[in-house]
Amino acid sequence: MSDNDTKTPGTVVPFRRPEGTVATAAETTVEGEVLDHAEVALTVSEPRQTWGTRVLHGTGRVLTGPSDDTRARLAERTIELSHATGARVRAGAGRTRRELGRTRRFLARNCRIVGKGMEAARLRKRADREYTDLKAARAKARESGDHAAVEALTRQYNEGRHVTVDTLRKWADLAWNIAWRGAAALGALFVVSVVTGLVNGFGGWLGRFGALDVLGVWRDALAAVWAAGVFAATWWWVLPIAAAGVKLTRWWRDGNRLGEQVLPAHLRKLSKSGGQVQMTESAVVAALANIGNAKLNAVIKEGWPYRDGDDEWVQFPMIDGKGWSAKIRLPLGAPVVKIKQKAEILAHNLGCRPVELFLQADTEDPKVLDLFRLNRGVLREPVDPYPLLHEGATDYWKGFPAGVNLRGDPIVATIAERNFALAGAMGSGKSTLMRTLAAGAVLDPLVDVDVFVFADNNDYEALKPVLNTYAAGKEDSNVDAALDHLQALYDQLTERGRLLQKHNVSSVLEAGRAVVAAEPGLRPRFVVLEECQRLFRQDKPEDRKKVVNLVINLFMAARKYAVHLAFLTPSPSDQSLPRDLIAVTTNKACGAIGDKTRNNVVLGEKAYENGISALDLKPRTDTALNDCGTLITIGFMDEPGALRSYHIGSDEMAQIAARAAEARGISAAGAEVAAVRDELADILAVLAEVTPREGEQFPRAAAVAAALAARWNHYTGWRIEDVTEVLDDHGYTVPSTKRKYPVDPAKVADAVQRRDAGTEG
């Protein structure tokens, strides 16, 4: 350092001051390092000077950096600029990636379309080359035995195989003829033109030209041909490119004509999300305009629904629980029932399954369509638990819980004066609904429940302790027991009628709970017949007629006497569910079903045509529940529609049975319940109807056996020894008396009395 390197006060020059500016005297002075003029010039002009202070050599001026506040502000600003720049860079990169993605998708999509068009063109050419249609026609003729047609088609096929060769030969002949005749024509023209020019050169009759002029014209023509050949040789590649362009255009048109479905899902124009149609006013009107109703189409073209008064929209589309609902007043000539007949098309237009669409007339105005569309997938979500699973009881006069409707509202099925028919494919949930109703029945201690299952399953095993009658199995004896039980119920109607007269009421429903509690003979009976096709499918027509007559007579007469029958079958038909039986059934339910004929067998004639259809439902599989437990019903709700039954597992059913047993005052374990006959009492009953032969005092045992078999299937095949063995077991030995075995009714009555009094033996 020189002698001048002393600390002297000076004027401050701010750091990064623009070159050529002068510091003011008012600026603060600081101490610093002395710089020479070269360093000062470098310091002032350098934009990235190191922080700190330096004293200007010889002038007393001091260079200094910015203050701490300035540094902080500059740092914050730098960070903000850095973030903004980074965001712009990232946004630009994102846009670039999206544009590249769209470009790649565009190229991939159109390449796929061209590829599909090439494939379609190849298949067409292959079919033409191999005469696919001709071969198929010949094979069909051979199968039908039309040998003349086979011979004609074979001859046509053999002739067709030579068509290509013949065509090529004809093209070659044509080319040769054109070339030969063209060359001959040009040669003749050349000779004629030259001779004409030579002759005209002497006299000039045709103008001033001679042979040399003619040759010049020919030379120019040859030069033009040569130039065209050179041009074609130079630009030959244009023709293949143009041909390729034409080919690609044709292939693209062919591929595009095939539709979007031939493309992978990620390349289609359709939405990849697969979302439902948004329920807006325009969407609802557009859906209604495309169901094929002429009246609706006419008024919609005129601007319906008119927005000036909004009288048509009773309720605009809005979210309603797990779906969307709307109410619209329909125009003249388009009643709600006509719209319901087009439910399948309307569901398609609204982007849902038919079972997810609920259509009905408004309760206050029959001209108003109450439309409810369920959200996609809701029907396959779990249903709420059974409401009486842990506590509570049911009341026969108020109904039993059955399930929920589309909107999720609980449905209580009316039981009094009702009967039931349920059908659907295996895994559709018909037994699920019936188990739910049976659980409600046992939870009312006044209701007796009888269950006959003509198959080997344990759907109702958990309820066995509280069932009045239970028989399961595919044996013929269970079918006979069920028929005998139905006959006994039919016979009891007379006694029930007498009890109703006693209390001066016309039905058990009118009698009320107090009267029934005092009269055990009026207790409601709920009879379930699962797999009922075993009941109606009899080998002999006369046996089937007998069964059908018994069931229908009981079915029609028993409702007001509180005897309720429920028939279930996986295969609805006239053989499994007689038409006359369905005609008088109040409550019908159909799960997943295969065709509209079976759908209509359960839900009524033309049910499918009127929009009441279960065809869109899918039964349970090994991997998915699908629509198990969802059934299309009639009679369970005010309007026909889908019902989702509660699901009660075996353990839960056992809990319900335990509570029901406690309410009924029986052991929770229960006893083995079986459908059996009181053989001694039955013999006494038929003895009152069998007339002895002329000259005989008592009916023969053979006549008694025949009467038993005619009345109850349980006794089918009984003979004399069966009757005498039963009577002998109860202390009455029937005498043989010339092998007639006469049966004394008085002694049978004594045997019944001794048995009931417990004094047998």
Sequence and secondary structure as in RCSB ss.txt:
>XXXX:A:sequence
MSDNDTKTPGTVVPFRRPEGTVATAAETTVEGEVLDHAEVALTVSEPRQTWGTRVLHGTGRVLTGPSDDTRARLA
ERTIELSHATGARVRAGAGRTRRELGRTRRFLARNCRIVGKGMEAARLRKRADREYTDLKAARAKARESGDHAAV
EALTRQYNEGRHVTVDTLRKWADLAWNIAWRGAAALGALFVVSVVTGLVNGFGGWLGRFGALDVLGVWRDALAAV
WAAGVFAATWWWVLPIAAAGVKLTRWWRDGNRLGEQVLPAHLRKLSKSGGQVQMTESAVVAALANIGNAKLNAVI
KEGWPYRDGDDEWVQFPMIDGKGWSAKIRLPLGAPVVKIKQKAEILAHNLGCRPVELFLQADTEDPKVLDLFRLN
RGVLREPVDPYPLLHEGATDYWKGFPAGVNLRGDPIVATIAERNFALAGAMGSGKSTLMRTLAAGAVLDPLVDVD
VFVFADNNDYEALKPVLNTYAAGKEDSNVDAALDHLQALYDQLTERGRLLQKHNVSSVLEAGRAVVAAEPGLRPR
FVVLEECQRLFRQDKPEDRKKVVNLVINLFMAARKYAVHLAFLTPSPSDQSLPRDLIAVTTNKACGAIGDKTRNN
VVLGEKAYENGISALDLKPRTDTALNDCGTLITIGFMDEPGALRSYHIGSDEMAQIAARAAEARGISAAGAEVAA
VRDELADILAVLAEVTPREGEQFPRAAAVAAALAARWNHYTGWRIEDVTEVLDDHGYTVPSTKRKYPVDPAKVAD
AVQRRDAGTEG
>XXXX:A:secstr
  TT S     EEETT  TT    TTS     EEE HHHHHHHHH TT  SSEEEETTT  EEE   HHHHHHHH
HHHHHHHHHHHHHHHHHHHHHHHHHHHHHHHHHHHHHHHHHHHHHHHHHHHHHHHTHHHHHHHHHHHHHT HHHH
HHHHHHHHHHTTHHHHHHHHHHHHHHHHHHHHHHHHHHHHHHHHHHHHHHHHH TTSS  HHHHHHHHHHHHHHH
HHHHHHHHHSTTHHHHHHHHHHHHHHHHHHHHT GGGS GGGSSS SS       HHHHHHHHHTS  HHHHHHH
HTT S TTT  SEEEEEEEETTEEEEEEE  TT  HHHHHHTHHHHHHHTTS GGGEEEEE SS TTEEEEEEE 
TTGGGS     TTSSS   BTTTBEEEEE TTS EEEE  TT  EEEE STTSSHHHHHHHHHHHHHTSTT EEE
EEESSS  TTGGGGGG SEEEESS HHHHHHHHHHHHHHHHHHHHHHHHHHHTT SSHHHHHHHHHHH GGG  E
EEEEETTHHHH  SSHHHHHHHHHHHHHHHHHSGGGTEEEEEEESS STTTS HHHHHT SEEEE S S HHHHH
HHH TTTTTTT   TT     SS  TTTTEEEEESSSSS EEEEE    HHHHHHHHHHHHHHHTS SS      
   HHHHHHHHHTT    TT SS BHHHHHHHHHHH GGGTT  HHHHHHHHHHTT     TTTT B  HHHHHH
HHHHHHHT   
